[in-house]
Amino acid sequence: MAPPRVDGQAGTYGPARDSAVFSYDAAGAREDSIRFSFQCQGSGTLKVRVPVLHANFPIQCDRGDLPERGVDFAVPAARLAGTVHVTAPPGVTWAGSVGRGEAEEEDPSIWQRGPGEGS
């Protein structure tokens, strides 16, 4: 398992089997969105916290396939550097990436892609 590929990559981490904190770089224009993308395998839920965005969100993990899951935020703070705090349950392997690009929606959006779909 490798960190998911994202456009405008700003930071990556993994694969990991425990909780971790990783950082991402400042970049992009004020109107850019920021994407947090994860792959995980095992039973449980990753708890993700991004302090600079005052954001928390879950990533549900499965035993089988490795779908890519994530969240996009289109907010002014998206261009700032920050850290991603991931709390992982025992037995879950995960990898994460942070990227930036043009905002597609105004509100945060949660998405999932199956293996081989998308970028």
N, CA, C and O atoms as CSV, one atom per row, in Angstrom:
chain,resi,resn,atom,element,x,y,z
A,1,MET,N,N,0.849,-1.174,0.000
A,1,MET,CA,C,0.000,0.000,0.000
A,1,MET,C,C,0.893,1.235,0.000
A,1,MET,O,O,1.847,1.329,0.772
A,2,ALA,N,N,0.569,2.171,-0.872
A,2,ALA,CA,C,1.314,3.423,-0.968
A,2,ALA,C,C,0.335,4.581,-0.773
A,2,ALA,O,O,-0.869,4.404,-0.962
A,3,PRO,N,N,0.831,5.762,-0.397
A,3,PRO,CA,C,-0.072,6.911,-0.296
A,3,PRO,C,C,-0.758,7.163,-1.638
A,3,PRO,O,O,-0.126,7.039,-2.687
A,4,PRO,N,N,-2.043,7.514,-1.613
A,4,PRO,CA,C,-2.754,7.793,-2.857
A,4,PRO,C,C,-2.097,8.939,-3.629
A,4,PRO,O,O,-1.545,9.865,-3.036
A,5,ARG,N,N,-2.165,8.859,-4.961
A,5,ARG,CA,C,-1.653,9.948,-5.802
A,5,ARG,C,C,-2.708,11.036,-5.881
A,5,ARG,O,O,-3.880,10.767,-6.147
A,6,VAL,N,N,-2.280,12.263,-5.649
A,6,VAL,CA,C,-3.191,13.409,-5.712
A,6,VAL,C,C,-2.541,14.525,-6.513
A,6,VAL,O,O,-1.315,14.632,-6.555
A,7,ASP,N,N,-3.364,15.363,-7.154
A,7,ASP,CA,C,-2.852,16.532,-7.863
A,7,ASP,C,C,-2.346,17.545,-6.849
A,7,ASP,O,O,-2.870,17.631,-5.738
A,8,GLY,N,N,-1.343,18.301,-7.223
A,8,GLY,CA,C,-0.819,19.348,-6.353
A,8,GLY,C,C,-0.368,18.826,-5.009
A,8,GLY,O,O,-0.655,19.426,-3.973
A,9,GLN,N,N,0.340,17.705,-5.023
A,9,GLN,CA,C,0.726,17.021,-3.783
A,9,GLN,C,C,1.457,17.956,-2.825
A,9,GLN,O,O,2.398,18.649,-3.212
A,10,ALA,N,N,1.009,17.965,-1.568
A,10,ALA,CA,C,1.603,18.810,-0.536
A,10,ALA,C,C,2.183,18.000,0.621
A,10,ALA,O,O,2.989,18.519,1.392
A,11,GLY,N,N,1.781,16.728,0.752
A,11,GLY,CA,C,2.301,15.891,1.829
A,11,GLY,C,C,1.788,14.467,1.710
A,11,GLY,O,O,0.693,14.232,1.198
A,12,THR,N,N,2.596,13.505,2.192
A,12,THR,CA,C,2.188,12.096,2.200
A,12,THR,C,C,2.699,11.425,3.465
A,12,THR,O,O,3.609,11.917,4.133
A,13,TYR,N,N,2.085,10.280,3.773
A,13,TYR,CA,C,2.548,9.493,4.912
A,13,TYR,C,C,2.108,8.048,4.703
A,13,TYR,O,O,1.028,7.784,4.174
A,14,GLY,N,N,2.949,7.134,5.118
A,14,GLY,CA,C,2.569,5.730,5.121
A,14,GLY,C,C,3.299,4.907,4.090
A,14,GLY,O,O,4.054,5.417,3.262
A,15,PRO,N,N,3.047,3.616,4.169
A,15,PRO,CA,C,2.018,2.962,4.975
A,15,PRO,C,C,2.367,2.940,6.466
A,15,PRO,O,O,3.537,2.930,6.850
A,16,ALA,N,N,1.326,2.933,7.285
A,16,ALA,CA,C,1.490,2.942,8.738
A,16,ALA,C,C,0.508,1.958,9.363
A,16,ALA,O,O,-0.540,1.657,8.793
A,17,ARG,N,N,0.864,1.467,10.537
A,17,ARG,CA,C,-0.019,0.542,11.265
A,17,ARG,C,C,-0.440,1.120,12.617
A,17,ARG,O,O,-1.126,0.451,13.390
A,18,ASP,N,N,-0.043,2.328,12.897
A,18,ASP,CA,C,-0.380,2.971,14.161
A,18,ASP,C,C,-0.884,4.380,13.893
A,18,ASP,O,O,-0.938,4.831,12.749
A,19,SER,N,N,-1.247,5.059,14.957
A,19,SER,CA,C,-1.610,6.466,14.856
A,19,SER,C,C,-0.371,7.277,14.518
A,19,SER,O,O,0.745,6.874,14.845
A,20,ALA,N,N,-0.559,8.427,13.860
A,20,ALA,CA,C,0.573,9.252,13.455
A,20,ALA,C,C,0.125,10.681,13.180
A,20,ALA,O,O,-1.062,10.970,13.029
A,21,VAL,N,N,1.112,11.558,13.121
A,21,VAL,CA,C,0.907,12.949,12.717
A,21,VAL,C,C,1.864,13.210,11.567
A,21,VAL,O,O,3.049,12.889,11.656
A,22,PHE,N,N,1.346,13.801,10.467
A,22,PHE,CA,C,2.225,14.190,9.370
A,22,PHE,C,C,1.884,15.590,8.910
A,22,PHE,O,O,0.768,16.068,9.116
A,23,SER,N,N,2.845,16.246,8.287
A,23,SER,CA,C,2.663,17.642,7.884
A,23,SER,C,C,2.503,17.765,6.373
A,23,SER,O,O,2.847,16.862,5.610
A,24,TYR,N,N,1.972,18.907,5.972
A,24,TYR,CA,C,1.870,19.237,4.552
A,24,TYR,C,C,2.268,20.695,4.368
A,24,TYR,O,O,2.144,21.517,5.276
A,25,ASP,N,N,2.753,20.990,3.157
A,25,ASP,CA,C,3.315,22.301,2.831
A,25,ASP,C,C,2.248,23.333,2.493
A,25,ASP,O,O,1.133,22.996,2.094
A,26,ALA,N,N,2.621,24.604,2.664
A,26,ALA,CA,C,1.781,25.715,2.218
A,26,ALA,C,C,1.966,25.869,0.712
A,26,ALA,O,O,3.077,25.743,0.198
A,27,ALA,N,N,0.886,26.137,0.023
A,27,ALA,CA,C,0.959,26.341,-1.427
A,27,ALA,C,C,-0.420,26.687,-1.943
A,27,ALA,O,O,-1.412,26.599,-1.220
A,28,GLY,N,N,-0.468,27.082,-3.203
A,28,GLY,CA,C,-1.744,27.301,-3.863
A,28,GLY,C,C,-2.273,28.707,-3.705
A,28,GLY,O,O,-1.743,29.528,-2.956
A,29,ALA,N,N,-3.332,28.947,-4.436
A,29,ALA,CA,C,-4.007,30.244,-4.416
A,29,ALA,C,C,-5.132,30.220,-3.387
A,29,ALA,O,O,-5.553,29.158,-2.927
A,30,ARG,N,N,-5.602,31.395,-3.040
A,30,ARG,CA,C,-6.662,31.522,-2.040
A,30,ARG,C,C,-7.912,30.723,-2.412
A,30,ARG,O,O,-8.610,30.218,-1.534
A,31,GLU,N,N,-8.192,30.610,-3.700
A,31,GLU,CA,C,-9.409,29.915,-4.136
A,31,GLU,C,C,-9.236,28.404,-4.300
A,31,GLU,O,O,-10.201,27.712,-4.623
A,32,ASP,N,N,-8.035,27.884,-4.087
A,32,ASP,CA,C,-7.802,26.442,-4.214
A,32,ASP,C,C,-8.476,25.671,-3.088
A,32,ASP,O,O,-8.660,26.185,-1.985
A,33,SER,N,N,-8.839,24.429,-3.388
A,33,SER,CA,C,-9.353,23.534,-2.353
A,33,SER,C,C,-8.214,22.622,-1.909
A,33,SER,O,O,-7.180,22.527,-2.570
A,34,ILE,N,N,-8.422,21.964,-0.794
A,34,ILE,CA,C,-7.425,21.023,-0.284
A,34,ILE,C,C,-8.100,19.664,-0.158
A,34,ILE,O,O,-9.245,19.563,0.283
A,35,ARG,N,N,-7.372,18.617,-0.553
A,35,ARG,CA,C,-7.903,17.256,-0.571
A,35,ARG,C,C,-7.079,16.384,0.364
A,35,ARG,O,O,-5.849,16.383,0.316
A,36,PHE,N,N,-7.781,15.641,1.215
A,36,PHE,CA,C,-7.166,14.652,2.094
A,36,PHE,C,C,-7.628,13.298,1.592
A,36,PHE,O,O,-8.823,13.003,1.604
A,37,SER,N,N,-6.695,12.477,1.152
A,37,SER,CA,C,-7.012,11.204,0.514
A,37,SER,C,C,-6.337,10.068,1.276
A,37,SER,O,O,-5.159,10.164,1.622
A,38,PHE,N,N,-7.083,8.988,1.539
A,38,PHE,CA,C,-6.572,7.864,2.316
A,38,PHE,C,C,-6.906,6.534,1.669
A,38,PHE,O,O,-7.930,6.392,1.001
A,39,GLN,N,N,-6.029,5.562,1.875
A,39,GLN,CA,C,-6.324,4.164,1.629
A,39,GLN,C,C,-6.082,3.470,2.957
A,39,GLN,O,O,-5.121,3.775,3.664
A,40,CYS,N,N,-6.960,2.536,3.289
A,40,CYS,CA,C,-6.758,1.787,4.532
A,40,CYS,C,C,-7.357,0.403,4.382
A,40,CYS,O,O,-8.269,0.174,3.587
A,41,GLN,N,N,-6.817,-0.510,5.170
A,41,GLN,CA,C,-7.279,-1.891,5.133
A,41,GLN,C,C,-7.286,-2.431,6.548
A,41,GLN,O,O,-6.354,-2.205,7.320
A,42,GLY,N,N,-8.351,-3.150,6.881
A,42,GLY,CA,C,-8.554,-3.681,8.220
A,42,GLY,C,C,-9.894,-3.191,8.731
A,42,GLY,O,O,-10.488,-2.289,8.140
A,43,SER,N,N,-10.368,-3.756,9.793
A,43,SER,CA,C,-11.675,-3.362,10.340
A,43,SER,C,C,-11.518,-2.190,11.283
A,43,SER,O,O,-10.724,-2.233,12.222
A,44,GLY,N,N,-12.285,-1.141,11.023
A,44,GLY,CA,C,-12.272,0.005,11.915
A,44,GLY,C,C,-12.360,1.313,11.165
A,44,GLY,O,O,-12.547,1.345,9.949
A,45,THR,N,N,-12.223,2.374,11.903
A,45,THR,CA,C,-12.353,3.716,11.354
A,45,THR,C,C,-11.156,4.562,11.757
A,45,THR,O,O,-10.803,4.638,12.934
A,46,LEU,N,N,-10.533,5.198,10.767
A,46,LEU,CA,C,-9.502,6.182,11.051
A,46,LEU,C,C,-10.202,7.456,11.520
A,46,LEU,O,O,-11.215,7.857,10.949
A,47,LYS,N,N,-9.668,8.079,12.543
A,47,LYS,CA,C,-10.176,9.375,12.991
A,47,LYS,C,C,-9.137,10.407,12.575
A,47,LYS,O,O,-7.995,10.367,13.032
A,48,VAL,N,N,-9.537,11.325,11.711
A,48,VAL,CA,C,-8.622,12.299,11.134
A,48,VAL,C,C,-8.963,13.683,11.664
A,48,VAL,O,O,-10.126,14.085,11.699
A,49,ARG,N,N,-7.920,14.406,12.078
A,49,ARG,CA,C,-8.086,15.771,12.592
A,49,ARG,C,C,-7.089,16.673,11.887
A,49,ARG,O,O,-5.912,16.330,11.769
A,50,VAL,N,N,-7.561,17.843,11.411
A,50,VAL,CA,C,-6.715,18.829,10.737
A,50,VAL,C,C,-6.882,20.147,11.495
A,50,VAL,O,O,-7.804,20.909,11.205
A,51,PRO,N,N,-5.998,20.426,12.468
A,51,PRO,CA,C,-6.177,21.586,13.336
A,51,PRO,C,C,-6.292,22.933,12.615
A,51,PRO,O,O,-7.136,23.749,12.987
A,52,VAL,N,N,-5.469,23.185,11.599
A,52,VAL,CA,C,-5.499,24.497,10.939
A,52,VAL,C,C,-6.852,24.767,10.278
A,52,VAL,O,O,-7.235,25.925,10.113
A,53,LEU,N,N,-7.576,23.718,9.900
A,53,LEU,CA,C,-8.903,23.869,9.303
A,53,LEU,C,C,-10.025,23.710,10.318
A,53,LEU,O,O,-11.197,23.863,9.977
A,54,HIS,N,N,-9.670,23.401,11.579
A,54,HIS,CA,C,-10.665,23.100,12.618
A,54,HIS,C,C,-11.596,21.996,12.120
A,54,HIS,O,O,-12.813,22.079,12.287
A,55,ALA,N,N,-11.017,20.966,11.510
A,55,ALA,CA,C,-11.805,19.897,10.882
A,55,ALA,C,C,-11.488,18.543,11.492
A,55,ALA,O,O,-10.344,18.255,11.843
A,56,ASN,N,N,-12.516,17.719,11.611
A,56,ASN,CA,C,-12.415,16.321,12.038
A,56,ASN,C,C,-13.304,15.515,11.111
A,56,ASN,O,O,-14.406,15.948,10.775
A,57,PHE,N,N,-12.834,14.336,10.690
A,57,PHE,CA,C,-13.675,13.480,9.867
A,57,PHE,C,C,-13.209,12.040,9.988
A,57,PHE,O,O,-12.034,11.782,10.249
A,58,PRO,N,N,-14.142,11.088,9.796
A,58,PRO,CA,C,-13.803,9.666,9.856
A,58,PRO,C,C,-13.507,9.111,8.464
A,58,PRO,O,O,-14.036,9.602,7.467
A,59,ILE,N,N,-12.664,8.092,8.405
A,59,ILE,CA,C,-12.425,7.319,7.189
A,59,ILE,C,C,-12.687,5.857,7.547
A,59,ILE,O,O,-11.942,5.263,8.327
A,60,GLN,N,N,-13.735,5.285,6.983
A,60,GLN,CA,C,-14.113,3.896,7.265
A,60,GLN,C,C,-13.207,2.951,6.482
A,60,GLN,O,O,-13.032,3.120,5.275
A,61,CYS,N,N,-12.635,1.968,7.151
A,61,CYS,CA,C,-11.735,0.996,6.530
A,61,CYS,C,C,-12.437,-0.354,6.387
A,61,CYS,O,O,-13.320,-0.700,7.172
A,62,ASP,N,N,-12.024,-1.106,5.369
A,62,ASP,CA,C,-12.602,-2.417,5.078
A,62,ASP,C,C,-11.509,-3.483,5.093
A,62,ASP,O,O,-10.326,-3.168,4.960
A,63,ARG,N,N,-11.904,-4.730,5.254
A,63,ARG,CA,C,-10.956,-5.846,5.215
A,63,ARG,C,C,-10.541,-6.198,3.797
A,63,ARG,O,O,-9.411,-6.637,3.585
A,64,GLY,N,N,-11.418,-6.019,2.825
A,64,GLY,CA,C,-11.169,-6.467,1.454
A,64,GLY,C,C,-10.403,-5.477,0.603
A,64,GLY,O,O,-9.244,-5.168,0.882
A,65,ASP,N,N,-11.064,-4.975,-0.448
A,65,ASP,CA,C,-10.446,-4.054,-1.402
A,65,ASP,C,C,-9.904,-2.816,-0.707
A,65,ASP,O,O,-10.222,-2.534,0.448
A,66,LEU,N,N,-9.078,-2.086,-1.444
A,66,LEU,CA,C,-8.490,-0.862,-0.922
A,66,LEU,C,C,-9.072,0.353,-1.643
A,66,LEU,O,O,-8.383,0.965,-2.459
A,67,PRO,N,N,-10.326,0.715,-1.361
A,67,PRO,CA,C,-10.857,1.911,-2.006
A,67,PRO,C,C,-10.150,3.146,-1.474
A,67,PRO,O,O,-9.666,3.160,-0.343
A,68,GLU,N,N,-10.097,4.161,-2.286
A,68,GLU,CA,C,-9.526,5.441,-1.870
A,68,GLU,C,C,-10.678,6.295,-1.353
A,68,GLU,O,O,-11.704,6.439,-2.018
A,69,ARG,N,N,-10.500,6.853,-0.170
A,69,ARG,CA,C,-11.548,7.668,0.445
A,69,ARG,C,C,-10.944,8.983,0.887
A,69,ARG,O,O,-9.752,9.061,1.184
A,70,GLY,N,N,-11.772,10.019,0.930
A,70,GLY,CA,C,-11.230,11.287,1.365
A,70,GLY,C,C,-12.257,12.380,1.518
A,70,GLY,O,O,-13.464,12.161,1.422
A,71,VAL,N,N,-11.729,13.573,1.762
A,71,VAL,CA,C,-12.546,14.754,1.982
A,71,VAL,C,C,-11.865,15.925,1.285
A,71,VAL,O,O,-10.643,16.065,1.329
A,72,ASP,N,N,-12.681,16.772,0.635
A,72,ASP,CA,C,-12.212,18.012,0.023
A,72,ASP,C,C,-12.768,19.194,0.806
A,72,ASP,O,O,-13.923,19.174,1.229
A,73,PHE,N,N,-11.942,20.226,1.000
A,73,PHE,CA,C,-12.383,21.455,1.645
A,73,PHE,C,C,-12.049,22.628,0.732
A,73,PHE,O,O,-10.917,22.741,0.261
A,74,ALA,N,N,-13.017,23.497,0.477
A,74,ALA,CA,C,-12.793,24.720,-0.287
A,74,ALA,C,C,-12.944,25.888,0.685
A,74,ALA,O,O,-14.014,26.487,0.793
A,75,VAL,N,N,-11.865,26.200,1.386
A,75,VAL,CA,C,-11.866,27.256,2.398
A,75,VAL,C,C,-10.580,28.071,2.260
A,75,VAL,O,O,-9.576,27.546,1.778
A,76,PRO,N,N,-10.588,29.355,2.677
A,76,PRO,CA,C,-9.382,30.177,2.558
A,76,PRO,C,C,-8.151,29.590,3.248
A,76,PRO,O,O,-7.038,29.775,2.756
A,77,ALA,N,N,-8.315,28.889,4.371
A,77,ALA,CA,C,-7.172,28.316,5.092
A,77,ALA,C,C,-6.538,27.146,4.345
A,77,ALA,O,O,-5.508,26.633,4.783
A,78,ALA,N,N,-7.123,26.709,3.229
A,78,ALA,CA,C,-6.599,25.562,2.480
A,78,ALA,C,C,-5.188,25.798,1.961
A,78,ALA,O,O,-4.457,24.837,1.721
A,79,ARG,N,N,-4.790,27.048,1.783
A,79,ARG,CA,C,-3.450,27.327,1.243
A,79,ARG,C,C,-2.356,27.307,2.319
A,79,ARG,O,O,-1.170,27.344,1.992
A,80,LEU,N,N,-2.745,27.249,3.589
A,80,LEU,CA,C,-1.786,27.261,4.690
A,80,LEU,C,C,-1.153,25.882,4.900
A,80,LEU,O,O,-1.745,24.857,4.561
A,81,ALA,N,N,0.058,25.875,5.462
A,81,ALA,CA,C,0.689,24.619,5.879
A,81,ALA,C,C,-0.061,24.094,7.096
A,81,ALA,O,O,-0.711,24.857,7.812
A,82,GLY,N,N,0.032,22.794,7.326
A,82,GLY,CA,C,-0.655,22.229,8.478
A,82,GLY,C,C,-0.189,20.833,8.804
A,82,GLY,O,O,0.768,20.319,8.225
A,83,THR,N,N,-0.890,20.231,9.748
A,83,THR,CA,C,-0.610,18.855,10.147
A,83,THR,C,C,-1.899,18.050,10.079
A,83,THR,O,O,-2.998,18.582,10.230
A,84,VAL,N,N,-1.732,16.757,9.850
A,84,VAL,CA,C,-2.845,15.816,9.821
A,84,VAL,C,C,-2.602,14.830,10.959
A,84,VAL,O,O,-1.561,14.173,11.001
A,85,HIS,N,N,-3.549,14.724,11.875
A,85,HIS,CA,C,-3.462,13.815,13.017
A,85,HIS,C,C,-4.381,12.636,12.729
A,85,HIS,O,O,-5.593,12.806,12.598
A,86,VAL,N,N,-3.808,11.446,12.630
A,86,VAL,CA,C,-4.588,10.252,12.318
A,86,VAL,C,C,-4.530,9.294,13.503
A,86,VAL,O,O,-3.452,8.894,13.942
A,87,THR,N,N,-5.705,8.932,14.011
A,87,THR,CA,C,-5.811,7.925,15.065
A,87,THR,C,C,-6.330,6.658,14.404
A,87,THR,O,O,-7.428,6.640,13.849
A,88,ALA,N,N,-5.530,5.599,14.467
A,88,ALA,CA,C,-5.869,4.338,13.804
A,88,ALA,C,C,-6.121,3.241,14.834
A,88,ALA,O,O,-5.383,3.133,15.813
A,89,PRO,N,N,-7.153,2.429,14.624
A,89,PRO,CA,C,-7.388,1.306,15.525
A,89,PRO,C,C,-6.370,0.191,15.286
A,89,PRO,O,O,-5.747,0.146,14.225
A,90,PRO,N,N,-6.194,-0.707,16.252
A,90,PRO,CA,C,-5.274,-1.827,16.062
A,90,PRO,C,C,-5.672,-2.665,14.844
A,90,PRO,O,O,-6.858,-2.879,14.590
A,91,GLY,N,N,-4.684,-3.134,14.101
A,91,GLY,CA,C,-4.934,-4.003,12.964
A,91,GLY,C,C,-5.269,-3.300,11.668
A,91,GLY,O,O,-5.538,-3.964,10.667
A,92,VAL,N,N,-5.262,-1.963,11.651
A,92,VAL,CA,C,-5.554,-1.212,10.424
A,92,VAL,C,C,-4.252,-0.650,9.863
A,92,VAL,O,O,-3.474,-0.015,10.575
A,93,THR,N,N,-4.031,-0.896,8.570
A,93,THR,CA,C,-2.909,-0.316,7.842
A,93,THR,C,C,-3.457,0.805,6.972
A,93,THR,O,O,-4.498,0.645,6.335
A,94,TRP,N,N,-2.761,1.941,6.940
A,94,TRP,CA,C,-3.268,3.081,6.184
A,94,TRP,C,C,-2.126,3.876,5.558
A,94,TRP,O,O,-0.969,3.755,5.962
A,95,ALA,N,N,-2.474,4.687,4.570
A,95,ALA,CA,C,-1.553,5.635,3.940
A,95,ALA,C,C,-2.383,6.844,3.543
A,95,ALA,O,O,-3.545,6.703,3.163
A,96,GLY,N,N,-1.791,8.036,3.630
A,96,GLY,CA,C,-2.540,9.252,3.325
A,96,GLY,C,C,-1.757,10.246,2.505
A,96,GLY,O,O,-0.526,10.249,2.510
A,97,SER,N,N,-2.494,11.099,1.792
A,97,SER,CA,C,-1.909,12.162,0.969
A,97,SER,C,C,-2.733,13.429,1.118
A,97,SER,O,O,-3.927,13.388,1.414
A,98,VAL,N,N,-2.066,14.557,0.904
A,98,VAL,CA,C,-2.727,15.861,0.890
A,98,VAL,C,C,-2.371,16.521,-0.427
A,98,VAL,O,O,-1.205,16.527,-0.822
A,99,GLY,N,N,-3.362,17.078,-1.113
A,99,GLY,CA,C,-3.126,17.771,-2.377
A,99,GLY,C,C,-3.988,19.011,-2.481
A,99,GLY,O,O,-4.922,19.198,-1.701
A,100,ARG,N,N,-3.668,19.862,-3.454
A,100,ARG,CA,C,-4.433,21.093,-3.669
A,100,ARG,C,C,-4.803,21.231,-5.132
A,100,ARG,O,O,-4.111,20.723,-6.015
A,101,GLY,N,N,-5.899,21.923,-5.376
A,101,GLY,CA,C,-6.331,22.171,-6.740
A,101,GLY,C,C,-7.515,23.105,-6.756
A,101,GLY,O,O,-7.888,23.670,-5.728
A,102,GLU,N,N,-8.108,23.267,-7.932
A,102,GLU,CA,C,-9.261,24.152,-8.071
A,102,GLU,C,C,-10.434,23.617,-7.263
A,102,GLU,O,O,-10.700,22.416,-7.237
A,103,ALA,N,N,-11.119,24.526,-6.614
A,103,ALA,CA,C,-12.296,24.156,-5.832
A,103,ALA,C,C,-13.428,23.779,-6.768
A,103,ALA,O,O,-13.727,24.506,-7.716
A,104,GLU,N,N,-14.062,22.632,-6.501
A,104,GLU,CA,C,-15.199,22.193,-7.302
A,104,GLU,C,C,-16.515,22.498,-6.605
A,104,GLU,O,O,-17.536,22.692,-7.264
A,105,GLU,N,N,-16.500,22.543,-5.277
A,105,GLU,CA,C,-17.705,22.801,-4.503
A,105,GLU,C,C,-17.367,23.756,-3.373
A,105,GLU,O,O,-16.216,23.846,-2.946
A,106,GLU,N,N,-18.370,24.462,-2.895
A,106,GLU,CA,C,-18.164,25.395,-1.791
A,106,GLU,C,C,-18.073,24.694,-0.443
A,106,GLU,O,O,-17.307,25.114,0.424
A,107,ASP,N,N,-18.848,23.630,-0.261
A,107,ASP,CA,C,-18.890,22.918,1.015
A,107,ASP,C,C,-17.928,21.743,1.004
A,107,ASP,O,O,-17.556,21.263,-0.067
A,108,PRO,N,N,-17.514,21.265,2.188
A,108,PRO,CA,C,-16.686,20.061,2.218
A,108,PRO,C,C,-17.424,18.911,1.532
A,108,PRO,O,O,-18.639,18.775,1.677
A,109,SER,N,N,-16.702,18.101,0.800
A,109,SER,CA,C,-17.329,16.946,0.171
A,109,SER,C,C,-16.569,15.693,0.562
A,109,SER,O,O,-15.339,15.692,0.615
A,110,ILE,N,N,-17.302,14.631,0.835
A,110,ILE,CA,C,-16.728,13.342,1.190
A,110,ILE,C,C,-16.924,12.440,-0.013
A,110,ILE,O,O,-18.001,12.432,-0.609
A,111,TRP,N,N,-15.909,11.685,-0.378
A,111,TRP,CA,C,-15.978,10.864,-1.593
A,111,TRP,C,C,-15.277,9.546,-1.386
A,111,TRP,O,O,-14.520,9.360,-0.433
A,112,GLN,N,N,-15.547,8.637,-2.298
A,112,GLN,CA,C,-14.895,7.315,-2.302
A,112,GLN,C,C,-14.723,6.881,-3.739
A,112,GLN,O,O,-15.617,7.063,-4.565
A,113,ARG,N,N,-13.551,6.297,-4.040
A,113,ARG,CA,C,-13.285,5.703,-5.354
A,113,ARG,C,C,-12.801,4.284,-5.130
A,113,ARG,O,O,-12.011,4.021,-4.223
A,114,GLY,N,N,-13.278,3.379,-5.959
A,114,GLY,CA,C,-12.806,1.998,-5.892
A,114,GLY,C,C,-11.446,1.865,-6.511
A,114,GLY,O,O,-10.978,2.799,-7.162
A,115,PRO,N,N,-10.781,0.726,-6.332
A,115,PRO,CA,C,-9.460,0.503,-6.922
A,115,PRO,C,C,-9.496,0.725,-8.435
A,115,PRO,O,O,-10.368,0.198,-9.126
A,116,GLY,N,N,-8.545,1.505,-8.940
A,116,GLY,CA,C,-8.425,1.735,-10.362
A,116,GLY,C,C,-9.292,2.861,-10.920
A,116,GLY,O,O,-9.207,3.164,-12.110
A,117,GLU,N,N,-10.127,3.489,-10.084
A,117,GLU,CA,C,-10.965,4.589,-10.545
A,117,GLU,C,C,-10.274,5.923,-10.317
A,117,GLU,O,O,-9.538,6.077,-9.342
A,118,GLY,N,N,-10.494,6.876,-11.186
A,118,GLY,CA,C,-10.013,8.238,-10.984
A,118,GLY,C,C,-8.522,8.354,-11.125
A,118,GLY,O,O,-7.866,7.503,-11.727
A,119,SER,N,N,-7.978,9.450,-10.545
A,119,SER,CA,C,-6.542,9.745,-10.720
A,119,SER,C,C,-5.682,9.105,-9.682
A,119,SER,O,O,-4.462,9.266,-9.706
